[in-house]
Amino acid sequence: MAQTIHDAAIIGAGFGGIGAAIQLRQLGYDDLVILDRESDLGGTWHVNRYPGLAVDIPSSTYSYSFEPNPYWSRLYAPGAELKGYAAHVATKYDVRRHMRFDTVVEGAVWDEDEQHWTVNIAGGERLHARLLLTATGFLSQPAFPDIEGIESFAGTVIHTTRWDDSVDLAGRRAAVIGTGATAVQLIPEIAPRLAELTVYQRTAIWVTPKWDGAVPKRVQKLYARVPLAQRAVRTVGNGILELIMVAGVLKYRRTKLLNRAVEKMALRHLARQVDDPETRKKLTPDYTFGCKRPTFSNTYFRTFNRDNVHLETSPITRIEPDGIVTADGTKTPIDTLVLATGFNLWDTNFPAFEVIGRDGKDLGKFWRARQFQAYEGVTVPGFPNFISLNSPYSYSGLSYFTTIESQMRHMKRLLGEVEKRRASTFEVTEEANAEFLGRMTDLVEDSVFVNGSCATSRSYYFNQHGMATLLRPTSTLNAFREAGSFPLDDYSYA
Ligand SMILES: Cc1cc2nc3c(=O)[nH]c(=O)nc-3n(C[C@H](O)[C@H](O)[C@H](O)COP(=O)(O)OP(=O)(O)OC[C@H]3O[C@@H](n4cnc5c(N)ncnc54)[C@H](O)[C@@H]3O)c2cc1C
């Protein structure tokens, strides 16, 4: 029996995969397959269900520009609304029917003779597709702490990516390990329900006030009737985020004062919210604002005033069946261990599974041996017909939708040219890739990552070699412009 060769295989059914599928459909690719190991679509917003989960970018901005949602209930929508929005978009743009869930992709190999990709699925099944697109996310491979004795813990263990609503927290003695963006949202929500909560902090986090609020029904109706009104709000939101990103992060060398001003604001916020000077000191970061993704909360700091909440900064030495022991010799008895330890980007991701290109070139090994790189954050030499949406230097701006839409634009230009030339393969040239990498490496020199004091920040923006290769060090406007105007000869076509 002749094997089916799909037009394209997209791995990941989050906002990135949905956007890519919409773009491919618009370009006339009908035979798509979208594979995801989860049981439903939404990616981040399906997997994460912990109490307090909300977007930290205003929702009018954190959404597809071509599909505004007038009905966000708050300025910063709660996680469940994001998941609902993903389902709505996938249905409306008719890409849901291409999705296959509970399907773990283990690897993909380029077949030079047949000019297609073979996708290996756990269980032994193989799929074939002319194009391979990975939309596997950055924050999708959970990190578990490597602490002596953790497997001996006899109580309940919950990782924030596997929140279990059936666990009744009332009256429990819990520990939260981690004080990143997730913990900032989670801790204020669970603290009042617990008998005792000990928060184990390795790195203090910058937290600024969150100007949040419910979106009144009349405003929602206005957005529905006059989409331009919401578009104006989006534009303002984009502008503010762009300013924070460009001035506060990318051009830090020249705009240090802005970071200092934000640091001062965050410190005032801390001083206003936390009564105990010792706790305040422990909650004060010792690295420059911008080294790490900032967080926003009006309730996180205040939670540490509660009698049942304790902040522990002595390093954890081991976990015993009934408690946590720290370097100062203290043992804190607990019955519930919450791991807010985030995600592993640089070891288990990039790529999320083995990708083997032309002549056996292994993407993961190439990135590790020869520096993390991808032309325009999208393509890599030696990997024909491959679009890697979660690549080094692809994340542009603070709202991930700016990245998604730039990448959709890049796909449109590139695949339009493939079609025009009636080519069956495309591949970025070594020269174009080297030029882009050189440019990005130079631009990073202006950023907070090089000029700030980031050594103690433990930020996922840095890879295992200490290089900041996640964020594209240009404005989102530049990324968007280049996505629609890159030289077509930067690719070879055959
Ligand atoms: C708690 C949290 C809050 C966030 N808040 C914001 C925010 O406020 N603003 C912002 O801009 N960004 C935020 N982000 C980042 C967020 O991940 C992106 O905004 C966006 O949702 C990423 O979409 P994606 O489709 O690229 O990846 P994801 O949503 O991560 O989707 C990737 C999908 O790939 C699947 N997958 C991975 N590997 C495999 C495999 N081997 N086989 C099969 N399927 C696989 C996963 O199951 C997942 O469904 C947040 C992330 C987290 C975790």
The ligand as an ORCA input file, in Angstrom:
! r2SCAN-3c Opt
* xyz 0 1
  C       2.464     29.502     33.471
  C       2.825     30.236     32.211
  C       2.406     31.531     32.008
  C       2.746     32.204     30.837
  N       2.332     33.487     30.679
  C       2.683     34.142     29.557
  C       2.279     35.497     29.346
  O       1.640     36.105     30.191
  N       2.669     36.125     28.220
  C       3.409     35.491     27.264
  O       3.722     36.085     26.251
  N       3.759     34.207     27.415
  C       3.436     33.531     28.535
  N       3.839     32.245     28.697
  C       4.609     31.600     27.632
  C       3.692     30.694     26.792
  O       4.256     29.437     26.825
  C       3.543     31.261     25.389
  O       2.947     32.533     25.469
  C       2.691     30.432     24.427
  O       1.529     29.922     25.036
  C       3.517     29.333     23.814
  O       2.769     28.684     22.825
  P       3.417     27.497     21.999
  O       2.330     26.939     21.173
  O       4.650     27.937     21.329
  O       3.916     26.446     23.097
  P       3.092     25.633     24.179
  O       1.861     26.341     24.558
  O       4.058     25.272     25.238
  O       2.650     24.321     23.398
  C       3.578     23.343     23.048
  C       2.840     22.047     22.842
  O       3.763     21.095     22.312
  C       3.471     19.838     22.874
  N       4.661     18.996     22.810
  C       5.903     19.275     23.288
  N       6.729     18.253     23.039
  C       6.000     17.306     22.398
  C       6.293     16.014     21.885
  N       7.515     15.484     21.975
  N       5.303     15.309     21.292
  C       4.060     15.824     21.177
  N       3.720     17.042     21.654
  C       4.684     17.767     22.256
  C       3.076     20.160     24.297
  O       2.279     19.120     24.823
  C       2.303     21.460     24.139
  O       0.926     21.249     24.032
  C       3.517     31.554     29.855
  C       3.956     30.252     30.071
  C       3.627     29.594     31.236
  C       4.107     28.178     31.436
*
